[in-house]
Amino acid sequence: MSEDALRDLICDIGRRLYARNLATATDGNISTRLGDNRYLITRSGVSKGYLTHADVLVADGSGALLEGSGKVSSEFTTHLAVYEERPDAVAVVHAHPPYATALTLAGVSLCDPVLPEFVMALGGAPTTPYATPGTPEGGDQIRLLAREADAIMLDRHGAVTLGESLLDAYYKMEKLEHAAETLHHALALGSVKRLSRADLDKLFEARKAYGATGKVFRV
């Protein structure tokens, strides 16, 4: 895709995040690789529901602004940590999905194998230790999990998803929040049944047959 087409797609994904209540006010950030140590990243302090091309900056692998006007998102260090640990990652989406965030507040894990579609797609979504938002701590805490997972919960601070394209990363965010909401409702009704090891093995085999790409976090 051309750089302009990637900017269009980032703006579209920002609107989707905002419309689905996955990122309110000026929360969240979106990035993608451009190659040659260059990245597109949303600028700080702008609503993802109203992004324009001018709100998508070009930065390098140290986080320095190369093109555009404004401040690079303070969460870009977290994105860069993902890119460094996962050479296969093309895009990263960070949002504040309310159900997923609520699960981290309550200490409920999205690694419990209860939803077959979620297990087949992502395995599980592990949770990082708490890190102060907007600081390098976020990158430090996500590194280890990013090596093994495409969807990662940030303790008290939303979630990060990565993918082989911008849409792939965004769809994983949708899937994560849908799983979190479903689990929330199930827990409100009572105890939740886990899938058996035999069922999990079948799901992972089916995933291979389906030709799914990306990492699956083993549960």
Secondary structure, DSSP 8 states (H G I E B T S, - for coil): --HHHHHHHHHHHHHHHHHTTSS-TT--EEEEEEETTEEEEEBTT--GGG--GGGEEEEETTS-EEESSS-B-TTHHHHHHHHHH-TT--EEEEE--HHHHHHHHHT--BTS---HHHHHHHS-B-EE----TTSTHHHHHHHHHHTT-SEEEETTS-EEEEESSHHHHHHHHHHHHHHHHHHHHHHHHS------HHHHHHHHHHHHHHT--S-----
